[in-house]
Amino acid sequence: MASTKGYLDFVLEQLSGLDEISYRAMMGEYILYYRGSVFGGIYDDRLLVKPVPEAVKLMPDATMELPYDGSKEMILVDDIDNREFLCELVEAVYEELPAPKKRKK
């Protein structure tokens, strides 16, 4: 099942307090970026984020789910109605991500 544009729009609205949020559509799903780094994505209308230590600390009881078959587990964010928490979570995850790789021209 592919994710809906409506769900993406809702998540983006919830994250509107952050600058430099972007996304890329990929095979019916959406990869989410903050300041050029991938922090998570929308898969089957579920918001999933990378399981970096700070995300686990902020959501100790969250479930781990597979975005798609053959992938690594990610953290399911089920409290998407809380804008403040979502922005805090994305910033915390971003701080632990490696710098984006430079693309060759």
N, C-alpha and C positions, 0 to 999 in steps of 0.2 A: 504494500500500500504506500503510495507516495504522500508526502506532506502537502497540506493545502497552503495556498498563498495567504489566506485569511489568518491561519495560525502564525505564519511568519510575520505578518503585519502586526499582530497582537504582541508578539515577543519583541519586535523592534520598537513598538510604542512603549513597552515597559522599560526598555533600555534607552529611551530617548534622553535620559539625563546624562548619558555618556557621549562624548564626542568620538568620532572615528570608529563607530560601529559600522560594519559592512557585511555583506553576505555574497555568496556565489551559489547559484543553482547547480546541482550536480546529480544527475540520474534520478530526478524526482524528489530529491531532498535538498537541504540548504546547509552549507558550511558557513559558520559564523566567525567573524574576525573582529578583533579589537586592536586598534593601532597596528594593523598589518599582520598580527599573529592569530592563528587559529586557536580559539578557546573552546569551541564546541560546535554543535550543529543541531539541526532539527531533523529528526528521523521519525517517520510515521506519526507525525504530530506530537512528538515528545521532544522536550529540550534536554539535551545531554551535554555535559561538560567534561573536559579532561580531568582525570582523577589525580590531580596534583595534591600534595599534602594539605595545603591551605583549604582547598575545596572540601576535602574529607573532614577537616577540622570544623568547618562551618556547617557541614551537613553529616554529622556522625552516623545518623540512622538512615541515610539515603540508600536506596538500592542501586546496585550496579546492573547495567543492562548492555546488551550488544546493539550497536546501531544497525548492523546488518551482519549476515552470516560471514564468518571468517575474520571479523574485526576484533579489536581489543575492546574490553569493557569500558564503559564510561558511566559517569554518575548521572542518574535521572534527577532532574530538578522538577519537583512537583509543586512547589510554591511559586508559581509564575505570576500570581496576582500581587505579590509584594515587590513593588518597584525598587524600594530602597535596598532590600535584601539582594535582588538580582544585580543591581549595579555594584554593590559591595562584593558580591561573589565574582563577577567578571573582573573587577579590578584586582582581587586577590589571586585569581587564577592567572591573570596576565603577568603579575609580578614573578611568578614561578616558571613561566614559559621561556624556552630559549629564544634568542633573537631570531627574527625571520631571516631565512636564507636569501641572499641576493640572487636574483635571476640573471642568467647570462643573456646577453643581447645577441 
